[in-house]
Amino acid sequence: MSGMQSSLKPLAVGACVSALTAAFLVTPASAAPPTLLLSIQDEHTLVVPAFRTLGCDDPDNVTGSHPRREQACKAIESAGGDLKKLEMVSDVNCPMIYDPVTARANGSFRGKRIDFKAVYPNACVAAAESSDVFRW
């Protein structure tokens, strides 16, 4: 029975993440949400991911729970809204420890729909390779 319980953990966590994301992203079909929902999830423990919000639509009024929201919005702007093109932070030395994390961004950036997902070797690399968009 314990084998069955442990095999259900990933399903339960996945369902939780899906429900949170769906609840956040429920909008009319014609409109994208004005905010990005960012998350980082540890792949080994499958703990509910850490979420932050980021609203960059008005450069004079950046909003959200991201602790470096102005810097994150500028980085995304520099990448043209394409999170795959974020510049790497060059002055960071990350440990060579394999502790994979999945970074996600869903929502919109200045009217452009964003659905981003990437797996990084660890949280430090996720932050460094995303211009600190995924650092909190």
Backbone torsions as a table, in degrees:
resi	resn	phi	psi	omega
1	MET	NA	-37.2	-179.2
2	SER	-66.1	-30.8	176.0
3	GLY	-63.2	-38.0	178.9
4	MET	-69.1	-39.8	179.0
5	GLN	-63.1	-43.3	-178.3
6	SER	-68.6	-30.4	178.7
7	SER	-75.6	-16.4	178.3
8	LEU	-87.1	-17.6	-179.3
9	LYS	-55.1	-51.4	-180.0
10	PRO	-59.4	-35.5	178.7
11	LEU	-66.7	-41.8	-179.9
12	ALA	-65.4	-43.6	179.3
13	VAL	-65.3	-43.5	178.3
14	GLY	-60.4	-41.0	178.9
15	ALA	-64.9	-39.5	177.9
16	CYS	-62.4	-47.5	-179.9
17	VAL	-62.9	-44.2	179.6
18	SER	-61.7	-42.6	-179.4
19	ALA	-65.2	-43.4	178.5
20	LEU	-63.0	-44.7	-180.0
21	THR	-64.5	-44.4	-179.7
22	ALA	-63.6	-41.6	179.6
23	ALA	-62.6	-37.5	-179.2
24	PHE	-72.8	-35.5	-171.3
25	LEU	-96.2	8.3	179.7
26	VAL	-71.7	111.4	179.4
27	THR	-146.1	165.5	175.0
28	PRO	-59.4	151.7	-176.7
29	ALA	-58.2	-29.2	-176.0
30	SER	-84.9	-11.9	-174.9
31	ALA	-120.9	139.5	173.1
32	ALA	-95.7	148.8	179.3
33	PRO	-62.9	147.7	-176.0
34	PRO	-78.3	3.8	-173.4
35	THR	-133.5	149.4	171.1
36	LEU	-91.2	139.7	171.1
37	LEU	-105.0	114.5	-179.0
38	LEU	-104.4	142.0	176.4
39	SER	-145.5	152.8	173.1
40	ILE	-131.4	128.9	-179.2
41	GLN	-125.9	129.9	175.4
42	ASP	-71.8	124.8	-175.3
43	GLU	-76.3	-21.8	-177.4
44	HIS	-83.4	-43.4	-174.5
45	THR	-91.7	-17.2	-178.4
46	LEU	54.3	35.5	174.8
47	VAL	-71.7	150.7	176.8
48	VAL	-54.0	131.1	-173.8
49	PRO	-64.3	156.3	174.0
50	ALA	-82.2	128.0	-178.2
51	PHE	-110.8	147.0	170.5
52	ARG	-140.4	150.9	175.3
53	THR	-109.4	156.2	-178.1
54	LEU	-149.8	118.5	178.5
55	GLY	-113.2	111.6	-174.8
56	CYS	-114.4	5.2	-173.7
57	ASP	-62.0	-33.2	177.7
58	ASP	-112.9	104.6	-177.0
59	PRO	-57.6	-23.4	179.4
60	ASP	-86.8	-8.7	-178.7
61	ASN	-142.6	68.5	179.5
62	VAL	-72.8	133.1	-175.1
63	THR	-125.2	173.1	173.7
64	GLY	120.1	176.3	-177.6
65	SER	-94.5	0.1	178.9
66	HIS	-66.5	128.3	-176.7
67	PRO	-68.2	-19.5	178.9
68	ARG	-122.5	48.8	-170.1
69	ARG	-62.1	-39.6	179.1
70	GLU	-64.0	-46.0	178.9
71	GLN	-62.5	-42.8	-179.4
72	ALA	-64.2	-42.6	179.0
73	CYS	-64.4	-40.4	178.2
74	LYS	-64.0	-40.0	179.3
75	ALA	-64.2	-43.3	179.6
76	ILE	-67.0	-38.9	176.6
77	GLU	-61.3	-43.9	179.3
78	SER	-61.9	-28.5	179.0
79	ALA	-89.9	7.5	179.8
80	GLY	66.6	25.6	-179.2
81	GLY	80.8	3.0	-179.5
82	ASP	-101.9	104.1	-176.3
83	LEU	-64.5	-18.3	176.3
84	LYS	-72.1	-15.8	-177.7
85	LYS	-105.7	13.9	178.2
86	LEU	-63.7	141.6	-180.0
87	GLU	-76.4	150.0	178.1
88	MET	-82.6	138.5	173.8
89	VAL	-75.2	120.4	-171.0
90	SER	-87.7	-19.5	-175.3
91	ASP	-97.3	29.1	-179.9
92	VAL	-115.7	133.1	174.9
93	ASN	-109.9	101.8	-179.2
94	CYS	-85.9	146.9	177.1
95	PRO	-67.8	149.4	178.0
96	MET	-89.5	61.4	179.9
97	ILE	-115.5	127.1	179.1
98	TYR	-87.3	105.4	178.1
99	ASP	-144.0	73.2	-166.9
100	PRO	-58.5	143.8	174.6
101	VAL	-129.9	149.4	174.8
102	THR	-108.0	124.4	177.1
103	ALA	-103.9	135.7	178.8
104	ARG	-132.6	148.4	171.5
105	ALA	-138.9	125.9	179.1
106	ASN	-135.0	141.4	178.4
107	GLY	137.6	-134.9	178.9
108	SER	-142.9	155.4	175.7
109	PHE	-131.4	107.8	179.9
110	ARG	50.6	46.4	176.6
111	GLY	87.6	-8.8	-179.6
112	LYS	-96.7	127.2	179.4
113	ARG	-67.0	134.0	-179.9
114	ILE	-122.0	125.7	170.9
115	ASP	-136.1	96.7	-173.6
116	PHE	-121.4	139.5	174.4
117	LYS	-148.6	132.3	176.6
118	ALA	-148.1	145.1	175.8
119	VAL	-106.4	130.3	-179.4
120	TYR	-117.9	154.9	-178.6
121	PRO	-62.0	-29.4	176.0
122	ASN	-163.6	172.6	-175.8
123	ALA	-64.3	-34.5	178.7
124	CYS	-63.1	-44.6	178.8
125	VAL	-66.1	-38.9	177.8
126	ALA	-58.2	-44.4	179.2
127	ALA	-67.2	-47.4	-176.7
128	ALA	-64.0	-39.5	-176.6
129	GLU	-84.1	-0.4	179.4
130	SER	-119.4	22.7	-177.7
131	SER	54.1	34.2	-179.2
132	ASP	68.9	12.3	175.8
133	VAL	-61.7	-35.9	179.8
134	PHE	-103.0	35.7	174.3
135	ARG	-113.9	120.2	170.9
136	TRP	-156.9	NA	NA
